[in-house]
């Protein structure tokens, strides 16, 4: 009778043991198993365990950029752009006059588009060419620029045989600078169109007035539209006549500021001081370009020696170069922004006088 009563219990215990063997040990969230959450998150490249940005949205963009597999050079440039935007956004947010100044948020839209992070498919075919680490003139026939006018002008200049190899590289930078201005203008235009109706302020009397910030953004767009037209006209002239020997600066953004400074009513000492500052800026940009080249060389060596004993040393060197490239990119962009603002404020003061 005892044996008979215990049979169901023995069978039940046997089934539990068999089931445990088949299923295997249970995993908790703290496990490092192949399919655990922590293991999957560890596969996502990151710039470090610490936060890179104070603004959560920028941190999300930074993580997405790693997931998309942007190159080290692209990540360095993106980091500098996001860092510069964060400084500008926080300064605007805490400014007592932020309602009268245009919000810099539209610049973030342009940054996302520049690196293919905005989800828009229109630039998918040319994104690799536009955000390349390096470039040569052997890609004949490929679409390079999103703007049709710019692309047509580039092909005309490229096929004119008016420029040697080095001049074509600098001309390409001129066109990239112009494309960036196009992108920022379109980003601002989309930003304003999303506001559909101009935001209204209601006064104590009940009267409604257009938000000063909206008006400031409209003024910003008018100025940027003027800059785009002016830049395109300058490129058309350059593509037709070629480079002259009296160019003081090679970098497009630096040369553009110098040309603007010469058209303003600046005193000779002011002009000389500004020229010196532009020289410092161009030297900084040259250092950045040199650092980018070193980063690319070390990156290629690291790729080829992943299984060798020298991989650890190369990885350490690559990480150090990446940090320095990011730092130089930010300093160059920050200095460019500072000189642009200084020139604009100087022009406003002279106009008031």
NORFENFEN-V162530 format. One record per residue. N is the residue number from 1. RES is the residue in one letter. SS is DSSP state (H for helix, E for strand, L for the rest). OMEGA is omega in whole degrees, -180 to 180 (* if undefined). Layout:
n->N res->RES ss->SS omega->OMEGA
n->N res->RES ss->SS omega->OMEGA
This chain:
n->1 res->X ss->L omega->-178
n->2 res->X ss->H omega->-179
n->3 res->X ss->H omega->-178
n->4 res->X ss->H omega->-178
n->5 res->X ss->H omega->-177
n->6 res->X ss->H omega->-178
n->7 res->X ss->H omega->179
n->8 res->X ss->H omega->180
n->9 res->X ss->H omega->179
n->10 res->X ss->H omega->179
n->11 res->X ss->H omega->-179
n->12 res->X ss->H omega->180
n->13 res->X ss->H omega->180
n->14 res->X ss->H omega->179
n->15 res->X ss->H omega->180
n->16 res->X ss->H omega->180
n->17 res->X ss->H omega->-180
n->18 res->X ss->H omega->180
n->19 res->X ss->H omega->179
n->20 res->X ss->H omega->180
n->21 res->X ss->H omega->-178
n->22 res->X ss->H omega->-177
n->23 res->X ss->H omega->-179
n->24 res->X ss->L omega->-178
n->25 res->X ss->L omega->179
n->26 res->X ss->L omega->178
n->27 res->X ss->L omega->173
n->28 res->X ss->L omega->-180
n->29 res->X ss->L omega->-179
n->30 res->X ss->L omega->-179
n->31 res->X ss->L omega->175
n->32 res->X ss->L omega->-180
n->33 res->X ss->L omega->-175
n->34 res->X ss->L omega->-175
n->35 res->X ss->L omega->179
n->36 res->X ss->L omega->-179
n->37 res->X ss->H omega->-178
n->38 res->X ss->H omega->180
n->39 res->X ss->H omega->-180
n->40 res->X ss->H omega->179
n->41 res->X ss->H omega->-179
n->42 res->X ss->H omega->-180
n->43 res->X ss->L omega->-180
n->44 res->X ss->L omega->180
n->45 res->X ss->L omega->178
n->46 res->X ss->L omega->-179
n->47 res->X ss->L omega->-179
n->48 res->X ss->L omega->-178
n->49 res->X ss->L omega->-179
n->50 res->X ss->L omega->177
n->51 res->X ss->L omega->179
n->52 res->X ss->L omega->-174
n->53 res->X ss->L omega->179
n->54 res->X ss->L omega->-179
n->55 res->X ss->L omega->-175
n->56 res->X ss->H omega->-179
n->57 res->X ss->H omega->179
n->58 res->X ss->H omega->177
n->59 res->X ss->H omega->178
n->60 res->X ss->H omega->178
n->61 res->X ss->H omega->-179
n->62 res->X ss->H omega->178
n->63 res->X ss->H omega->179
n->64 res->X ss->H omega->180
n->65 res->X ss->H omega->177
n->66 res->X ss->H omega->179
n->67 res->X ss->H omega->-178
n->68 res->X ss->L omega->175
n->69 res->X ss->L omega->175
n->70 res->X ss->L omega->-178
n->71 res->X ss->L omega->178
n->72 res->X ss->H omega->180
n->73 res->X ss->H omega->178
n->74 res->X ss->H omega->178
n->75 res->X ss->H omega->179
n->76 res->X ss->H omega->179
n->77 res->X ss->H omega->179
n->78 res->X ss->H omega->180
n->79 res->X ss->H omega->179
n->80 res->X ss->H omega->180
n->81 res->X ss->H omega->180
n->82 res->X ss->H omega->180
n->83 res->X ss->H omega->179
n->84 res->X ss->H omega->178
n->85 res->X ss->H omega->-179
n->86 res->X ss->H omega->179
n->87 res->X ss->H omega->-179
n->88 res->X ss->H omega->-179
n->89 res->X ss->H omega->-179
n->90 res->X ss->H omega->177
n->91 res->X ss->H omega->179
n->92 res->X ss->H omega->-177
n->93 res->X ss->H omega->-176
n->94 res->X ss->L omega->179
n->95 res->X ss->L omega->179
n->96 res->X ss->L omega->-177
n->97 res->X ss->L omega->-174
n->98 res->X ss->H omega->178
n->99 res->X ss->H omega->-178
n->100 res->X ss->H omega->179
n->101 res->X ss->L omega->180
n->102 res->X ss->L omega->177
n->103 res->X ss->L omega->-179
n->104 res->X ss->L omega->-175
n->105 res->X ss->H omega->-179
n->106 res->X ss->H omega->179
n->107 res->X ss->H omega->178
n->108 res->X ss->H omega->177
n->109 res->X ss->H omega->179
n->110 res->X ss->H omega->179
n->111 res->X ss->H omega->180
n->112 res->X ss->H omega->178
n->113 res->X ss->H omega->-178
n->114 res->X ss->H omega->-177
n->115 res->X ss->L omega->177
n->116 res->X ss->L omega->-177
n->117 res->X ss->L omega->-176
n->118 res->X ss->L omega->178
n->119 res->X ss->L omega->180
n->120 res->X ss->L omega->-176
n->121 res->X ss->L omega->-173
n->122 res->X ss->L omega->-177
n->123 res->X ss->L omega->-173
n->124 res->X ss->L omega->-175
n->125 res->X ss->L omega->-175
n->126 res->X ss->L omega->-176
n->127 res->X ss->H omega->-179
n->128 res->X ss->H omega->180
n->129 res->X ss->H omega->-174
n->130 res->X ss->H omega->-178
n->131 res->X ss->L omega->-179
n->132 res->X ss->L omega->177
n->133 res->X ss->L omega->178
n->134 res->X ss->L omega->-175
n->135 res->X ss->L omega->170
n->136 res->X ss->L omega->-174
n->137 res->X ss->L omega->-178
n->138 res->X ss->L omega->-176
n->139 res->X ss->L omega->-178
n->140 res->X ss->L omega->179
n->141 res->X ss->L omega->180
n->142 res->X ss->L omega->175
n->143 res->X ss->L omega->-174
n->144 res->X ss->L omega->-174
n->145 res->X ss->L omega->-176
n->146 res->X ss->L omega->-178
n->147 res->X ss->L omega->-177
n->148 res->X ss->H omega->179
n->149 res->X ss->H omega->-178
n->150 res->X ss->H omega->179
n->151 res->X ss->H omega->180
n->152 res->X ss->H omega->180
n->153 res->X ss->H omega->179
n->154 res->X ss->H omega->180
n->155 res->X ss->H omega->179
n->156 res->X ss->H omega->179
n->157 res->X ss->H omega->-178
n->158 res->X ss->H omega->-176
n->159 res->X ss->L omega->-177
n->160 res->X ss->L omega->-177
n->161 res->X ss->L omega->179
n->162 res->X ss->L omega->-175
n->163 res->X ss->L omega->174
n->164 res->X ss->L omega->-174
n->165 res->X ss->H omega->-178
n->166 res->X ss->H omega->179
n->167 res->X ss->H omega->178
n->168 res->X ss->H omega->178
n->169 res->X ss->H omega->179
n->170 res->X ss->H omega->177
n->171 res->X ss->H omega->177
n->172 res->X ss->H omega->178
n->173 res->X ss->H omega->177
n->174 res->X ss->H omega->-179
n->175 res->X ss->H omega->177
n->176 res->X ss->H omega->178
n->177 res->X ss->H omega->179
n->178 res->X ss->H omega->178
n->179 res->X ss->H omega->178
n->180 res->X ss->H omega->178
n->181 res->X ss->H omega->175
n->182 res->X ss->H omega->-177
n->183 res->X ss->H omega->-179
n->184 res->X ss->H omega->178
n->185 res->X ss->H omega->180
n->186 res->X ss->H omega->177
n->187 res->X ss->H omega->177
n->188 res->X ss->H omega->179
n->189 res->X ss->H omega->177
n->190 res->X ss->H omega->-180
n->191 res->X ss->H omega->179
n->192 res->X ss->H omega->-179
n->193 res->X ss->H omega->178
n->194 res->X ss->L omega->178
n->195 res->X ss->L omega->179
n->196 res->X ss->L omega->177
n->197 res->X ss->L omega->-180
n->198 res->X ss->L omega->178
n->199 res->X ss->L omega->-176
n->200 res->X ss->E omega->171
n->201 res->X ss->E omega->180
n->202 res->X ss->E omega->180
n->203 res->X ss->L omega->179
n->204 res->X ss->L omega->-180
n->205 res->X ss->L omega->-178
n->206 res->X ss->L omega->180
n->207 res->X ss->L omega->179
n->208 res->X ss->E omega->177
n->209 res->X ss->E omega->180
n->210 res->X ss->E omega->-180
n->211 res->X ss->L omega->178
n->212 res->X ss->H omega->-180
n->213 res->X ss->H omega->178
n->214 res->X ss->H omega->178
n->215 res->X ss->H omega->179
n->216 res->X ss->H omega->178
n->217 res->X ss->H omega->177
n->218 res->X ss->H omega->177
n->219 res->X ss->H omega->178
n->220 res->X ss->H omega->-179
n->221 res->X ss->H omega->178
n->222 res->X ss->H omega->179
n->223 res->X ss->H omega->180
n->224 res->X ss->H omega->177
n->225 res->X ss->H omega->177
n->226 res->X ss->H omega->179
n->227 res->X ss->H omega->179
n->228 res->X ss->H omega->179
n->229 res->X ss->H omega->179
n->230 res->X ss->H omega->179
n->231 res->X ss->H omega->179
n->232 res->X ss->H omega->178
n->233 res->X ss->H omega->179
n->234 res->X ss->H omega->179
n->235 res->X ss->H omega->177
n->236 res->X ss->H omega->178
n->237 res->X ss->H omega->-180
n->238 res->X ss->H omega->-180
n->239 res->X ss->H omega->-179
n->240 res->X ss->H omega->-174
n->241 res->X ss->H omega->-176
n->242 res->X ss->L omega->-179
n->243 res->X ss->L omega->174
n->244 res->X ss->L omega->-175
n->245 res->X ss->L omega->-175
n->246 res->X ss->L omega->179
n->247 res->X ss->L omega->179
n->248 res->X ss->L omega->-175
n->249 res->X ss->L omega->-180
n->250 res->X ss->L omega->-178
n->251 res->X ss->L omega->-176
n->252 res->X ss->H omega->-178
n->253 res->X ss->H omega->178
n->254 res->X ss->H omega->-180
n->255 res->X ss->H omega->179
n->256 res->X ss->H omega->178
n->257 res->X ss->H omega->180
n->258 res->X ss->H omega->179
n->259 res->X ss->H omega->178
n->260 res->X ss->H omega->-179
n->261 res->X ss->H omega->-179
n->262 res->X ss->H omega->180
n->263 res->X ss->H omega->-178
n->264 res->X ss->L omega->-177
n->265 res->X ss->L omega->-180
n->266 res->X ss->L omega->175
n->267 res->X ss->L omega->-179
n->268 res->X ss->H omega->177
n->269 res->X ss->H omega->179
n->270 res->X ss->H omega->-179
n->271 res->X ss->H omega->179
n->272 res->X ss->H omega->178
n->273 res->X ss->H omega->180
n->274 res->X ss->H omega->178
n->275 res->X ss->H omega->178
n->276 res->X ss->H omega->179
n->277 res->X ss->H omega->178
n->278 res->X ss->H omega->177
n->279 res->X ss->H omega->177
n->280 res->X ss->H omega->180
n->281 res->X ss->H omega->-179
n->282 res->X ss->H omega->176
n->283 res->X ss->H omega->178
n->284 res->X ss->H omega->178
n->285 res->X ss->H omega->176
n->286 res->X ss->H omega->177
n->287 res->X ss->H omega->179
n->288 res->X ss->H omega->179
n->289 res->X ss->H omega->179
n->290 res->X ss->H omega->179
n->291 res->X ss->H omega->177
n->292 res->X ss->H omega->179
n->293 res->X ss->H omega->179
n->294 res->X ss->H omega->179
n->295 res->X ss->H omega->180
n->296 res->X ss->H omega->-179
n->297 res->X ss->H omega->-180
n->298 res->X ss->H omega->178
n->299 res->X ss->H omega->178
n->300 res->X ss->H omega->177
n->301 res->X ss->H omega->180
n->302 res->X ss->H omega->179
n->303 res->X ss->H omega->-177
n->304 res->X ss->H omega->-175
n->305 res->X ss->L omega->-178
n->306 res->X ss->L omega->-176
n->307 res->X ss->L omega->-177
n->308 res->X ss->L omega->-179
n->309 res->X ss->L omega->-177
n->310 res->X ss->L omega->-176
n->311 res->X ss->H omega->-178
n->312 res->X ss->H omega->179
n->313 res->X ss->H omega->178
n->314 res->X ss->H omega->179
n->315 res->X ss->H omega->178
n->316 res->X ss->H omega->178
n->317 res->X ss->H omega->180
n->318 res->X ss->H omega->179
n->319 res->X ss->H omega->179
n->320 res->X ss->H omega->179
n->321 res->X ss->H omega->179
n->322 res->X ss->H omega->178
n->323 res->X ss->H omega->-180
n->324 res->X ss->H omega->177
n->325 res->X ss->H omega->177
n->326 res->X ss->H omega->-178
n->327 res->X ss->H omega->180
n->328 res->X ss->H omega->178
n->329 res->X ss->H omega->179
n->330 res->X ss->H omega->-179
n->331 res->X ss->H omega->-180
n->332 res->X ss->H omega->180
n->333 res->X ss->H omega->180
n->334 res->X ss->H omega->179
n->335 res->X ss->H omega->178
n->336 res->X ss->H omega->179
n->337 res->X ss->H omega->-180
n->338 res->X ss->H omega->-180
n->339 res->X ss->H omega->178
n->340 res->X ss->H omega->179
n->341 res->X ss->H omega->180
n->342 res->X ss->H omega->180
n->343 res->X ss->H omega->179
n->344 res->X ss->H omega->180
n->345 res->X ss->H omega->177
n->346 res->X ss->H omega->179
n->347 res->X ss->H omega->179
n->348 res->X ss->H omega->179
n->349 res->X ss->H omega->179
n->350 res->X ss->H omega->178
n->351 res->X ss->H omega->179
n->352 res->X ss->H omega->178
n->353 res->X ss->L omega->*
